[in-house]
């Protein structure tokens, strides 16, 4: 499964956006000290802010980790 498909799947499960899920996923990664993101619209900013409320399950994290591996 590709990373975009995995992001879509997890976002759908959480009634969220792919951007929110991506930032939430980065926040769960021990190798990431602080995710860097920018927004050019209020809608994009809203997705970034909502990321802190996305509670990813271990299954979600595993799915995203697996989809993002280099092949």
PDB file with one MODEL, atoms N, CA, C and O in Angstrom:
MODEL        1
ATOM      1  N   UNK A   1       0.849  -1.176   0.000  1.00  0.00           N
ATOM      2  CA  UNK A   1       0.000   0.000   0.000  1.00  0.00           C
ATOM      3  C   UNK A   1       0.890   1.233   0.000  1.00  0.00           C
ATOM      4  O   UNK A   1       1.873   1.298   0.739  1.00  0.00           O
ATOM      5  N   UNK A   2       0.547   2.200  -0.823  1.00  0.00           N
ATOM      6  CA  UNK A   2       1.306   3.434  -0.879  1.00  0.00           C
ATOM      7  C   UNK A   2       0.968   4.355   0.281  1.00  0.00           C
ATOM      8  O   UNK A   2      -0.070   4.207   0.926  1.00  0.00           O
ATOM      9  N   UNK A   3       1.847   5.297   0.536  1.00  0.00           N
ATOM     10  CA  UNK A   3       1.673   6.187   1.682  1.00  0.00           C
ATOM     11  C   UNK A   3       0.421   7.049   1.547  1.00  0.00           C
ATOM     12  O   UNK A   3      -0.262   7.299   2.541  1.00  0.00           O
ATOM     13  N   UNK A   4       0.108   7.508   0.332  1.00  0.00           N
ATOM     14  CA  UNK A   4      -1.086   8.340   0.170  1.00  0.00           C
ATOM     15  C   UNK A   4      -2.361   7.537   0.439  1.00  0.00           C
ATOM     16  O   UNK A   4      -3.307   8.047   1.039  1.00  0.00           O
ATOM     17  N   UNK A   5      -2.376   6.295  -0.004  1.00  0.00           N
ATOM     18  CA  UNK A   5      -3.537   5.434   0.254  1.00  0.00           C
ATOM     19  C   UNK A   5      -3.670   5.170   1.757  1.00  0.00           C
ATOM     20  O   UNK A   5      -4.776   5.184   2.298  1.00  0.00           O
ATOM     21  N   UNK A   6      -2.550   4.933   2.421  1.00  0.00           N
ATOM     22  CA  UNK A   6      -2.569   4.696   3.870  1.00  0.00           C
ATOM     23  C   UNK A   6      -3.046   5.947   4.604  1.00  0.00           C
ATOM     24  O   UNK A   6      -3.842   5.847   5.538  1.00  0.00           O
ATOM     25  N   UNK A   7      -2.573   7.117   4.198  1.00  0.00           N
ATOM     26  CA  UNK A   7      -3.023   8.368   4.810  1.00  0.00           C
ATOM     27  C   UNK A   7      -4.523   8.562   4.609  1.00  0.00           C
ATOM     28  O   UNK A   7      -5.231   8.958   5.535  1.00  0.00           O
ATOM     29  N   UNK A   8      -5.007   8.282   3.397  1.00  0.00           N
ATOM     30  CA  UNK A   8      -6.445   8.386   3.122  1.00  0.00           C
ATOM     31  C   UNK A   8      -7.245   7.467   4.030  1.00  0.00           C
ATOM     32  O   UNK A   8      -8.265   7.868   4.590  1.00  0.00           O
ATOM     33  N   UNK A   9      -6.776   6.227   4.174  1.00  0.00           N
ATOM     34  CA  UNK A   9      -7.477   5.230   4.994  1.00  0.00           C
ATOM     35  C   UNK A   9      -7.544   5.671   6.460  1.00  0.00           C
ATOM     36  O   UNK A   9      -8.605   5.619   7.082  1.00  0.00           O
ATOM     37  N   UNK A  10      -6.423   6.096   6.993  1.00  0.00           N
ATOM     38  CA  UNK A  10      -6.382   6.510   8.400  1.00  0.00           C
ATOM     39  C   UNK A  10      -7.195   7.789   8.600  1.00  0.00           C
ATOM     40  O   UNK A  10      -7.907   7.917   9.596  1.00  0.00           O
ATOM     41  N   UNK A  11      -7.098   8.722   7.678  1.00  0.00           N
ATOM     42  CA  UNK A  11      -7.869   9.968   7.780  1.00  0.00           C
ATOM     43  C   UNK A  11      -9.365   9.679   7.776  1.00  0.00           C
ATOM     44  O   UNK A  11     -10.117  10.287   8.537  1.00  0.00           O
ATOM     45  N   UNK A  12      -9.794   8.766   6.935  1.00  0.00           N
ATOM     46  CA  UNK A  12     -11.203   8.393   6.876  1.00  0.00           C
ATOM     47  C   UNK A  12     -11.662   7.786   8.201  1.00  0.00           C
ATOM     48  O   UNK A  12     -12.749   8.102   8.685  1.00  0.00           O
ATOM     49  N   UNK A  13     -10.845   6.923   8.783  1.00  0.00           N
ATOM     50  CA  UNK A  13     -11.185   6.289  10.058  1.00  0.00           C
ATOM     51  C   UNK A  13     -11.317   7.309  11.184  1.00  0.00           C
ATOM     52  O   UNK A  13     -12.089   7.102  12.120  1.00  0.00           O
ATOM     53  N   UNK A  14     -10.577   8.394  11.100  1.00  0.00           N
ATOM     54  CA  UNK A  14     -10.576   9.400  12.159  1.00  0.00           C
ATOM     55  C   UNK A  14     -11.402  10.642  11.803  1.00  0.00           C
ATOM     56  O   UNK A  14     -11.393  11.634  12.532  1.00  0.00           O
ATOM     57  N   UNK A  15     -12.115  10.573  10.677  1.00  0.00           N
ATOM     58  CA  UNK A  15     -12.881  11.741  10.190  1.00  0.00           C
ATOM     59  C   UNK A  15     -11.994  12.980  10.188  1.00  0.00           C
ATOM     60  O   UNK A  15     -12.361  14.034  10.707  1.00  0.00           O
ATOM     61  N   UNK A  16     -10.828  12.823   9.593  1.00  0.00           N
ATOM     62  CA  UNK A  16      -9.821  13.870   9.612  1.00  0.00           C
ATOM     63  C   UNK A  16      -9.302  14.096   8.202  1.00  0.00           C
ATOM     64  O   UNK A  16      -9.807  13.512   7.243  1.00  0.00           O
ATOM     65  N   UNK A  17      -8.298  14.940   8.084  1.00  0.00           N
ATOM     66  CA  UNK A  17      -7.653  15.184   6.792  1.00  0.00           C
ATOM     67  C   UNK A  17      -6.309  14.460   6.750  1.00  0.00           C
ATOM     68  O   UNK A  17      -5.745  14.104   7.784  1.00  0.00           O
ATOM     69  N   UNK A  18      -5.819  14.254   5.553  1.00  0.00           N
ATOM     70  CA  UNK A  18      -4.505  13.620   5.395  1.00  0.00           C
ATOM     71  C   UNK A  18      -3.420  14.475   6.049  1.00  0.00           C
ATOM     72  O   UNK A  18      -2.477  13.945   6.638  1.00  0.00           O
ATOM     73  N   UNK A  19      -3.556  15.794   5.944  1.00  0.00           N
ATOM     74  CA  UNK A  19      -2.555  16.687   6.549  1.00  0.00           C
ATOM     75  C   UNK A  19      -2.519  16.516   8.061  1.00  0.00           C
ATOM     76  O   UNK A  19      -1.440  16.449   8.651  1.00  0.00           O
ATOM     77  N   UNK A  20      -3.685  16.444   8.693  1.00  0.00           N
ATOM     78  CA  UNK A  20      -3.740  16.270  10.148  1.00  0.00           C
ATOM     79  C   UNK A  20      -3.138  14.933  10.557  1.00  0.00           C
ATOM     80  O   UNK A  20      -2.399  14.850  11.538  1.00  0.00           O
ATOM     81  N   UNK A  21      -3.457  13.892   9.803  1.00  0.00           N
ATOM     82  CA  UNK A  21      -2.926  12.565  10.110  1.00  0.00           C
ATOM     83  C   UNK A  21      -1.412  12.545   9.927  1.00  0.00           C
ATOM     84  O   UNK A  21      -0.697  11.971  10.749  1.00  0.00           O
ATOM     85  N   UNK A  22      -0.923  13.159   8.868  1.00  0.00           N
ATOM     86  CA  UNK A  22       0.524  13.171   8.617  1.00  0.00           C
ATOM     87  C   UNK A  22       1.273  13.852   9.758  1.00  0.00           C
ATOM     88  O   UNK A  22       2.300  13.349  10.214  1.00  0.00           O
ATOM     89  N   UNK A  23       0.768  14.990  10.218  1.00  0.00           N
ATOM     90  CA  UNK A  23       1.429  15.693  11.325  1.00  0.00           C
ATOM     91  C   UNK A  23       1.298  14.879  12.611  1.00  0.00           C
ATOM     92  O   UNK A  23       2.258  14.787  13.376  1.00  0.00           O
ATOM     93  N   UNK A  24       0.132  14.289  12.864  1.00  0.00           N
ATOM     94  CA  UNK A  24      -0.051  13.450  14.061  1.00  0.00           C
ATOM     95  C   UNK A  24       0.917  12.276  14.039  1.00  0.00           C
ATOM     96  O   UNK A  24       1.487  11.915  15.069  1.00  0.00           O
ATOM     97  N   UNK A  25       1.102  11.684  12.871  1.00  0.00           N
ATOM     98  CA  UNK A  25       2.019  10.549  12.727  1.00  0.00           C
ATOM     99  C   UNK A  25       3.452  10.990  13.019  1.00  0.00           C
ATOM    100  O   UNK A  25       4.189  10.291  13.715  1.00  0.00           O
ATOM    101  N   UNK A  26       3.845  12.144  12.491  1.00  0.00           N
ATOM    102  CA  UNK A  26       5.192  12.649  12.769  1.00  0.00           C
ATOM    103  C   UNK A  26       5.391  12.920  14.257  1.00  0.00           C
ATOM    104  O   UNK A  26       6.476  12.692  14.791  1.00  0.00           O
ATOM    105  N   UNK A  27       4.348  13.403  14.923  1.00  0.00           N
ATOM    106  CA  UNK A  27       4.446  13.660  16.362  1.00  0.00           C
ATOM    107  C   UNK A  27       4.671  12.376  17.160  1.00  0.00           C
ATOM    108  O   UNK A  27       5.209  12.426  18.266  1.00  0.00           O
ATOM    109  N   UNK A  28       4.266  11.226  16.615  1.00  0.00           N
ATOM    110  CA  UNK A  28       4.448   9.939  17.291  1.00  0.00           C
ATOM    111  C   UNK A  28       5.809   9.307  17.012  1.00  0.00           C
ATOM    112  O   UNK A  28       6.172   8.323  17.656  1.00  0.00           O
ATOM    113  N   UNK A  29       6.555   9.849  16.077  1.00  0.00           N
ATOM    114  CA  UNK A  29       7.834   9.253  15.695  1.00  0.00           C
ATOM    115  C   UNK A  29       8.942   9.768  16.613  1.00  0.00           C
ATOM    116  O   UNK A  29       9.171  10.975  16.689  1.00  0.00           O
ATOM    117  N   UNK A  30       9.626   8.869  17.302  1.00  0.00           N
ATOM    118  CA  UNK A  30      10.678   9.303  18.229  1.00  0.00           C
ATOM    119  C   UNK A  30      11.852   9.988  17.525  1.00  0.00           C
ATOM    120  O   UNK A  30      12.580  10.757  18.154  1.00  0.00           O
ATOM    121  N   UNK A  31      12.043   9.724  16.244  1.00  0.00           N
ATOM    122  CA  UNK A  31      13.155  10.330  15.516  1.00  0.00           C
ATOM    123  C   UNK A  31      12.864  11.764  15.075  1.00  0.00           C
ATOM    124  O   UNK A  31      13.759  12.454  14.587  1.00  0.00           O
ATOM    125  N   UNK A  32      11.623  12.216  15.241  1.00  0.00           N
ATOM    126  CA  UNK A  32      11.239  13.569  14.839  1.00  0.00           C
ATOM    127  C   UNK A  32      11.104  14.432  16.091  1.00  0.00           C
ATOM    128  O   UNK A  32      10.236  14.191  16.931  1.00  0.00           O
ATOM    129  N   UNK A  33      11.955  15.424  16.207  1.00  0.00           N
ATOM    130  CA  UNK A  33      11.914  16.313  17.363  1.00  0.00           C
ATOM    131  C   UNK A  33      10.745  17.275  17.262  1.00  0.00           C
ATOM    132  O   UNK A  33       9.999  17.459  18.224  1.00  0.00           O
ATOM    133  N   UNK A  34      10.586  17.882  16.109  1.00  0.00           N
ATOM    134  CA  UNK A  34       9.488  18.826  15.889  1.00  0.00           C
ATOM    135  C   UNK A  34       9.163  18.857  14.405  1.00  0.00           C
ATOM    136  O   UNK A  34       9.996  19.270  13.598  1.00  0.00           O
ATOM    137  N   UNK A  35       7.968  18.430  14.035  1.00  0.00           N
ATOM    138  CA  UNK A  35       7.605  18.501  12.616  1.00  0.00           C
ATOM    139  C   UNK A  35       7.510  19.958  12.166  1.00  0.00           C
ATOM    140  O   UNK A  35       6.984  20.806  12.886  1.00  0.00           O
ATOM    141  N   UNK A  36       8.014  20.232  10.995  1.00  0.00           N
ATOM    142  CA  UNK A  36       7.967  21.585  10.455  1.00  0.00           C
ATOM    143  C   UNK A  36       6.915  21.604   9.350  1.00  0.00           C
ATOM    144  O   UNK A  36       6.980  20.821   8.403  1.00  0.00           O
ATOM    145  N   UNK A  37       5.964  22.492   9.480  1.00  0.00           N
ATOM    146  CA  UNK A  37       4.894  22.602   8.488  1.00  0.00           C
ATOM    147  C   UNK A  37       4.564  24.069   8.291  1.00  0.00           C
ATOM    148  O   UNK A  37       4.801  24.900   9.167  1.00  0.00           O
ATOM    149  N   UNK A  38       4.019  24.368   7.140  1.00  0.00           N
ATOM    150  CA  UNK A  38       3.588  25.736   6.886  1.00  0.00           C
ATOM    151  C   UNK A  38       2.216  25.696   6.235  1.00  0.00           C
ATOM    152  O   UNK A  38       1.808  24.684   5.666  1.00  0.00           O
ATOM    153  N   UNK A  39       1.521  26.803   6.329  1.00  0.00           N
ATOM    154  CA  UNK A  39       0.192  26.918   5.752  1.00  0.00           C
ATOM    155  C   UNK A  39       0.102  28.209   4.958  1.00  0.00           C
ATOM    156  O   UNK A  39       0.652  29.239   5.347  1.00  0.00           O
ATOM    157  N   UNK A  40      -0.600  28.132   3.843  1.00  0.00           N
ATOM    158  CA  UNK A  40      -0.804  29.329   3.030  1.00  0.00           C
ATOM    159  C   UNK A  40      -2.265  29.761   3.022  1.00  0.00           C
ATOM    160  O   UNK A  40      -2.638  30.706   2.327  1.00  0.00           O
ATOM    161  N   UNK A  41      -3.094  29.058   3.807  1.00  0.00           N
ATOM    162  CA  UNK A  41      -4.505  29.433   3.918  1.00  0.00           C
ATOM    163  C   UNK A  41      -5.003  29.068   5.310  1.00  0.00           C
ATOM    164  O   UNK A  41      -4.371  28.287   6.021  1.00  0.00           O
ATOM    165  N   UNK A  42      -6.125  29.631   5.688  1.00  0.00           N
ATOM    166  CA  UNK A  42      -6.709  29.307   6.991  1.00  0.00           C
ATOM    167  C   UNK A  42      -7.148  27.845   7.046  1.00  0.00           C
ATOM    168  O   UNK A  42      -7.073  27.218   8.103  1.00  0.00           O
ATOM    169  N   UNK A  43      -7.600  27.301   5.930  1.00  0.00           N
ATOM    170  CA  UNK A  43      -8.000  25.889   5.880  1.00  0.00           C
ATOM    171  C   UNK A  43      -6.795  24.982   6.155  1.00  0.00           C
ATOM    172  O   UNK A  43      -6.912  24.013   6.905  1.00  0.00           O
ATOM    173  N   UNK A  44      -5.655  25.285   5.565  1.00  0.00           N
ATOM    174  CA  UNK A  44      -4.448  24.501   5.826  1.00  0.00           C
ATOM    175  C   UNK A  44      -4.014  24.644   7.274  1.00  0.00           C
ATOM    176  O   UNK A  44      -3.613  23.660   7.896  1.00  0.00           O
ATOM    177  N   UNK A  45      -4.086  25.835   7.814  1.00  0.00           N
ATOM    178  CA  UNK A  45      -3.720  26.065   9.207  1.00  0.00           C
ATOM    179  C   UNK A  45      -4.622  25.263  10.134  1.00  0.00           C
ATOM    180  O   UNK A  45      -4.154  24.698  11.122  1.00  0.00           O
ATOM    181  N   UNK A  46      -5.903  25.211   9.823  1.00  0.00           N
ATOM    182  CA  UNK A  46      -6.856  24.451  10.618  1.00  0.00           C
ATOM    183  C   UNK A  46      -6.479  22.967  10.660  1.00  0.00           C
ATOM    184  O   UNK A  46      -6.550  22.343  11.719  1.00  0.00           O
ATOM    185  N   UNK A  47      -6.084  22.402   9.528  1.00  0.00           N
ATOM    186  CA  UNK A  47      -5.668  20.994   9.477  1.00  0.00           C
ATOM    187  C   UNK A  47      -4.438  20.751  10.340  1.00  0.00           C
ATOM    188  O   UNK A  47      -4.336  19.724  11.011  1.00  0.00           O
ATOM    189  N   UNK A  48      -3.506  21.700  10.321  1.00  0.00           N
ATOM    190  CA  UNK A  48      -2.292  21.544  11.123  1.00  0.00           C
ATOM    191  C   UNK A  48      -2.612  21.604  12.614  1.00  0.00           C
ATOM    192  O   UNK A  48      -2.075  20.825  13.401  1.00  0.00           O
ATOM    193  N   UNK A  49      -3.478  22.520  12.993  1.00  0.00           N
ATOM    194  CA  UNK A  49      -3.845  22.659  14.406  1.00  0.00           C
ATOM    195  C   UNK A  49      -4.593  21.426  14.897  1.00  0.00           C
ATOM    196  O   UNK A  49      -4.371  20.969  16.018  1.00  0.00           O
ATOM    197  N   UNK A  50      -5.475  20.891  14.066  1.00  0.00           N
ATOM    198  CA  UNK A  50      -6.275  19.726  14.457  1.00  0.00           C
ATOM    199  C   UNK A  50      -5.430  18.457  14.612  1.00  0.00           C
ATOM    200  O   UNK A  50      -5.891  17.483  15.207  1.00  0.00           O
ATOM    201  N   UNK A  51      -4.234  18.457  14.101  1.00  0.00           N
ATOM    202  CA  UNK A  51      -3.371  17.275  14.178  1.00  0.00           C
ATOM    203  C   UNK A  51      -3.100  16.849  15.618  1.00  0.00           C
ATOM    204  O   UNK A  51      -2.950  15.660  15.896  1.00  0.00           O
ATOM    205  N   UNK A  52      -3.036  17.812  16.530  1.00  0.00           N
ATOM    206  CA  UNK A  52      -2.738  17.461  17.925  1.00  0.00           C
ATOM    207  C   UNK A  52      -3.887  16.693  18.578  1.00  0.00           C
ATOM    208  O   UNK A  52      -3.693  16.067  19.620  1.00  0.00           O
ATOM    209  N   UNK A  53      -5.069  16.732  17.985  1.00  0.00           N
ATOM    210  CA  UNK A  53      -6.216  16.013  18.532  1.00  0.00           C
ATOM    211  C   UNK A  53      -6.454  14.657  17.876  1.00  0.00           C
ATOM    212  O   UNK A  53      -7.341  13.915  18.297  1.00  0.00           O
ATOM    213  N   UNK A  54      -5.675  14.328  16.853  1.00  0.00           N
ATOM    214  CA  UNK A  54      -5.816  13.026  16.188  1.00  0.00           C
ATOM    215  C   UNK A  54      -5.094  11.987  17.037  1.00  0.00           C
ATOM    216  O   UNK A  54      -3.880  12.069  17.225  1.00  0.00           O
ATOM    217  N   UNK A  55      -5.826  11.028  17.540  1.00  0.00           N
ATOM    218  CA  UNK A  55      -5.263   9.967  18.386  1.00  0.00           C
ATOM    219  C   UNK A  55      -5.071   8.706  17.551  1.00  0.00           C
ATOM    220  O   UNK A  55      -5.990   7.903  17.391  1.00  0.00           O
ATOM    221  N   UNK A  56      -3.872   8.551  17.027  1.00  0.00           N
ATOM    222  CA  UNK A  56      -3.570   7.397  16.192  1.00  0.00           C
ATOM    223  C   UNK A  56      -3.451   6.133  17.045  1.00  0.00           C
ATOM    224  O   UNK A  56      -2.887   6.155  18.140  1.00  0.00           O
ATOM    225  N   UNK A  57      -3.987   5.046  16.524  1.00  0.00           N
ATOM    226  CA  UNK A  57      -3.872   3.758  17.204  1.00  0.00           C
ATOM    227  C   UNK A  57      -2.542   3.125  16.818  1.00  0.00           C
ATOM    228  O   UNK A  57      -1.917   3.545  15.844  1.00  0.00           O
ATOM    229  N   UNK A  58      -2.102   2.121  17.569  1.00  0.00           N
ATOM    230  CA  UNK A  58      -0.887   1.406  17.154  1.00  0.00           C
ATOM    231  C   UNK A  58      -1.022   0.826  15.742  1.00  0.00           C
ATOM    232  O   UNK A  58      -0.047   0.770  14.994  1.00  0.00           O
ATOM    233  N   UNK A  59      -2.232   0.396  15.385  1.00  0.00           N
ATOM    234  CA  UNK A  59      -2.455  -0.137  14.034  1.00  0.00           C
ATOM    235  C   UNK A  59      -2.260   0.969  12.998  1.00  0.00           C
ATOM    236  O   UNK A  59      -1.632   0.737  11.965  1.00  0.00           O
ATOM    237  N   UNK A  60      -2.786   2.164  13.257  1.00  0.00           N
ATOM    238  CA  UNK A  60      -2.613   3.293  12.337  1.00  0.00           C
ATOM    239  C   UNK A  60      -1.133   3.592  12.126  1.00  0.00           C
ATOM    240  O   UNK A  60      -0.678   3.751  10.993  1.00  0.00           O
ATOM    241  N   UNK A  61      -0.402   3.664  13.205  1.00  0.00           N
ATOM    242  CA  UNK A  61       1.028   3.983  13.134  1.00  0.00           C
ATOM    243  C   UNK A  61       1.779   2.907  12.367  1.00  0.00           C
ATOM    244  O   UNK A  61       2.639   3.212  11.541  1.00  0.00           O
ATOM    245  N   UNK A  62       1.458   1.665  12.637  1.00  0.00           N
ATOM    246  CA  UNK A  62       2.093   0.553  11.930  1.00  0.00           C
ATOM    247  C   UNK A  62       1.789   0.612  10.435  1.00  0.00           C
ATOM    248  O   UNK A  62       2.679   0.407   9.609  1.00  0.00           O
ATOM    249  N   UNK A  63       0.542   0.889  10.089  1.00  0.00           N
ATOM    250  CA  UNK A  63       0.141   0.985   8.690  1.00  0.00           C
ATOM    251  C   UNK A  63       0.914   2.089   7.977  1.00  0.00           C
ATOM    252  O   UNK A  63       1.411   1.890   6.869  1.00  0.00           O
ATOM    253  N   UNK A  64       1.013   3.243   8.611  1.00  0.00           N
ATOM    254  CA  UNK A  64       1.734   4.369   8.013  1.00  0.00           C
ATOM    255  C   UNK A  64       3.238   4.103   7.942  1.00  0.00           C
ATOM    256  O   UNK A  64       3.885   4.451   6.954  1.00  0.00           O
ATOM    257  N   UNK A  65       3.791   3.488   8.986  1.00  0.00           N
ATOM    258  CA  UNK A  65       5.219   3.143   8.976  1.00  0.00           C
ATOM    259  C   UNK A  65       5.528   2.170   7.839  1.00  0.00           C
ATOM    260  O   UNK A  65       6.503   2.347   7.110  1.00  0.00           O
ATOM    261  N   UNK A  66       4.700   1.155   7.695  1.00  0.00           N
ATOM    262  CA  UNK A  66       4.923   0.145   6.661  1.00  0.00           C
ATOM    263  C   UNK A  66       4.787   0.751   5.257  1.00  0.00           C
ATOM    264  O   UNK A  66       5.579   0.448   4.364  1.00  0.00           O
ATOM    265  N   UNK A  67       3.789   1.599   5.076  1.00  0.00           N
ATOM    266  CA  UNK A  67       3.558   2.216   3.764  1.00  0.00           C
ATOM    267  C   UNK A  67       4.676   3.174   3.377  1.00  0.00           C
ATOM    268  O   UNK A  67       4.898   3.413   2.190  1.00  0.00           O
ATOM    269  N   UNK A  68       5.378   3.724   4.352  1.00  0.00           N
ATOM    270  CA  UNK A  68       6.412   4.716   4.060  1.00  0.00           C
ATOM    271  C   UNK A  68       7.806   4.128   3.917  1.00  0.00           C
ATOM    272  O   UNK A  68       8.755   4.854   3.623  1.00  0.00           O
ATOM    273  N   UNK A  69       7.943   2.829   4.119  1.00  0.00           N
ATOM    274  CA  UNK A  69       9.270   2.203   4.005  1.00  0.00           C
ATOM    275  C   UNK A  69       9.773   2.274   2.567  1.00  0.00           C
ATOM    276  O   UNK A  69       9.005   2.152   1.613  1.00  0.00           O
ATOM    277  N   UNK A  70      11.089   2.477   2.440  1.00  0.00           N
ATOM    278  CA  UNK A  70      11.724   2.416   1.118  1.00  0.00           C
ATOM    279  C   UNK A  70      11.726   0.989   0.651  1.00  0.00           C
ATOM    280  O   UNK A  70      12.004   0.080   1.435  1.00  0.00           O
ATOM    281  N   UNK A  71      11.432   0.776  -0.569  1.00  0.00           N
ATOM    282  CA  UNK A  71      11.369  -0.589  -1.110  1.00  0.00           C
ATOM    283  C   UNK A  71      12.511  -0.853  -2.044  1.00  0.00           C
ATOM    284  O   UNK A  71      12.618  -1.950  -2.592  1.00  0.00           O
TER     285      UNK A  71
ENDMDL
END
